[in-house]
Amino acid sequence: VPRMVVFPFHSDIQAAAISKDNTTMFIVDRFNNVVRVIDLSAREQTSTITVGRPPIVNSANSAPPDGTVVAGIRPTSIMVSPVKNDYRAFVTGQSSDEEAVRILNPDSSFPEKHSVANTLAVIDTKTFEVVETYAVGVEPLGMAVTPDGKKVYVANAGTGAETVEFIPSNTVSIVNTDTKEVKTIEVGTSPTFMVMTPDGRKAYGLPGS
């Protein structure tokens, strides 16, 4: 019978993944914008990895009039590369509706483009550092990694209509970590989860509630 271990975190735990050698757990803490690193043998947290940033607002909790950036990017999901001796984990990050990344003008209008609002971060699971970041579509949630670890399919659930203009909506972003290219394709309404066939030939995007 598997032994149950409970870690008492008082945060918004969004997702988790375990390293291929079964020694480390990576927990997505959406509230604190970090990935918590847990040593499973010691049953304790050994590190945190900052993969997002909290919203920046003034004391009145309103938009500053000087055009400064108001940002809130939070991690949402995590997957470990399926490839042996590939020490990488992939983390999606998004801005929620009320925290949409924007450059606020005096009239509080949205900018024409702000491509870093939604991201896929690549973590080195040995050094616990973010080594790459890719811009993807609005509100990235679920993802799937090809068996060779070269491509990450990210489900972008957002519509983009009320956040930032000219960022793909209702899409799947395909991140090629070899060529560093991102291709975004249109799919059905609000893809939330991604699953991939074991041979890596097909990926399916599923809507959420």
N, C-alpha and C positions, 0 to 999 in steps of 0.2 A: 504494500500500500504506500503510495507517495506520501512523503511527509509535508505537512502544511506549515509554511512560514509566513507570518504577517509582519509587514513593515508599517509602522504607525506614522504615515505622512499626513499632515494636515494641509493639503494643497489640492489644486485641480489636476489630478492625474489623468492624462488624456490617453496615453498608450505606453507600451513597454516592449522591449526586445531583449533577448539573451544572446551573448556571444557564442560563437560556434564551439568554443572549448568549455562551455557551461560554467565559466568562472565569474562572469560579470553580467549584471542586469543594467539596462539603460532605461530609465523611466522619464517620460515626457511630462514635465511639470508646467502646464500651460499658464498657471497663475503667476509663477515667478520667472517665466521666460527662460527656463533652463532644462537641460537633460541631467538628471541625477544618476551618478555612477555608483552602483552597489556591488561590493565584494560579497559574493554569495557564500563563500566559505566562512568569512568573518561576520557575515550578516550585518554589515554596516556600510554607511555611505562613505566613500573615499574621495569623491570629487564631484564637481558640478561643471557642466559645459554650457556657456551662454550661447544660445542660438537665436535669440530674438531680442526685442527691447520693449519695455513698457511704454504706455502712452505718456507723452510729455504735455502737461497743461499748466496754466497759471493758477494762482491761488483761488481765483473765482471760478475755476473749472470751465473756462470759456476760451474761445479762440483768441490768441494774442493778435493785436492789430498790425504787427510789424512784419508779417510774412514769414515768421519762423515755422519750422517743421513741427507738426504735431503727429506723432507716430505711435503705433502700437502693433508690433509684430510678435505673434505668439506661436510657439511650436505646437503642432497638432498630431503628428504621427511619426513613427520611426520603424525602419527595417534594417536588418543587418545583411550585408552582402552574403549571398549563398555560396560564394566561391571560396575554396580552401586557400588559406594563406592570403586572403584579401581582407585586410583589417580596416574595413570601412563600414560606416552606418549612414543611412540617409534619413534626414529629418525634414518634414514639410513645415512651413511657417506661414501664417496668414494674419491679415488684419481683419478684425471683426467689424460689423457695420458701424458701431459707434466709435471705433478706433481707427477708421480707415486712414491709411497713410495719405496725407495731403499737404500741399503747401498752401496755407490759407492767406488769401489776399484780404485787404480791409473789408471787402464785401463778402468774405467767406466763400468765394467761388472755388471750384475745384481746378486743379491744374490740368493741362492737356494730357500730361503723361507723367507717371511716376512708377518706373518699372520694378522698383525694389519692394513693392508692397507685399508681394507674395513670392515665397522663395522655396528652393530645395537646397538644404545645406548638407555638405558631405563632412562627416566626422571621422578622424583617425582614431580608431578604438584602442590604439596602443598609447598614443600621446594625449588623448582626450582633448583634441583641438579641432576647430572647424578649419578645414583645408580648402574648401571650395564652396561657392554659393552661386546658384543659378536662379534667374527670374523665371517664374512660371505664371500660369493663369490665376484668375481671381478665386480666393478661398480654396487653396489646395487642401485636400483631406487624405483620402486613401491613396495607396500607391502599390505598384508591383515591380519587382526587379527581375530582369531576364536571368536565366540560369548561369550565363557567363559573367554577370555583374556589370555589363557594359552599358545597359540602358535601364532607365527608371521611368516608368509610366505613372504620371501623376494625375489623379482625378481632381478637376477644378470645378467645385460645386457652385460658385458664385455667378451672378448675372452681370455684375459690373455696372448696371444701370444707375445705381445710387452711390457708387463709390468713385472710381477713377475711370475717366474716358480712355478709349482705345487700348484697353487691356482685354485679352481674349476672355470670353465668357462661355459657360456650358461647354467646356472643352477638356481634352486630355493633352497634357504636355509630355512630350517624349524627350527626355534628357539623355544625350549620348555623352557619357563621362570620358570616352576615349577622344572624340573629336571636339568636345566642349560645345557642341551645338544643341540648341533646343528647338524642336519642331512642335507646333501646336495644331491640333486638328479639332474640328467641330464635331460634337456628338449630340446625344439627346439631352434632355433637361436635367440639370444638376447632378452630374455623376458624383458619387460620394465614395464608393469603394472600387478597388481594382483587384482582379484576380487574373492569374496567368496560367496557361497550360504548362505542365512539367517540361515540355520540350521547348518552351519559349516562343512558339510560333504564333500564338494567339493571346491577346489580352482583352479582358472584358471589363467594361465600366458599368457599375450598377448604381441606380439612384437610391438615395436615402430618404428617410421620412422628413 
